[in-house]
Amino acid sequence: ANKAPDSNPVPMTLIALIDGNLAGSCRICEDDFDGARPNLTPWLATLFVIPAYRGKGVGSALANQAANEVKSYKCGDALYLWACEREVAMGMYQKLQWKVLEETVPPHKEDFDLAIIMKRDL
């Protein structure tokens, strides 16, 4: 059952602006784990906050908005991500109702040696 193209906004890019300046961005995509977890979709990916704007809630706002988009378009009952640093996973994401699903090794082992897969129920 294929949905109409306009009913699934994934992939989607969100940007955060502060006073008209780019403060950060993230993507929502169908798969951010190279097919290693095909049953998990969609994913919050490449969340980045420009250093000058860190510590101001930009990352939290982006993560929350991504969850809201997926929920409002009904393209999933959960949103997934993977973090390569335990501090990030246990800090910001846990505060935002993300739960750890598993700790594993990312598909591209040459870049990172840890992947904490997290899930946020919507």
Rosetta blueprint (number, residue, H / E / L):
1 A L
2 N L
3 K L
4 A L
5 P H
6 D H
7 S H
8 N L
9 P L
10 V L
11 P L
12 M E
13 T E
14 L E
15 I E
16 A E
17 L E
18 I E
19 D L
20 G L
21 N E
22 L E
23 A E
24 G E
25 S E
26 C E
27 R E
28 I E
29 C E
30 E L
31 D L
32 D L
33 F L
34 D L
35 G L
36 A L
37 R L
38 P L
39 N L
40 L L
41 T L
42 P L
43 W E
44 L E
45 A E
46 T E
47 L E
48 F E
49 V E
50 I L
51 P H
52 A H
53 Y H
54 R L
55 G L
56 K L
57 G L
58 V H
59 G H
60 S H
61 A H
62 L H
63 A H
64 N H
65 Q H
66 A H
67 A H
68 N H
69 E H
70 V H
71 K H
72 S H
73 Y L
74 K L
75 C L
76 G L
77 D L
78 A E
79 L E
80 Y E
81 L E
82 W E
83 A E
84 C L
85 E L
86 R H
87 E H
88 V H
89 A H
90 M H
91 G H
92 M H
93 Y H
94 Q H
95 K H
96 L L
97 Q L
98 W L
99 K E
100 V E
101 L E
102 E E
103 E E
104 T E
105 V L
106 P L
107 P L
108 H L
109 K L
110 E L
111 D L
112 F L
113 D L
114 L L
115 A E
116 I E
117 I E
118 M E
119 K E
120 R E
121 D E
122 L L
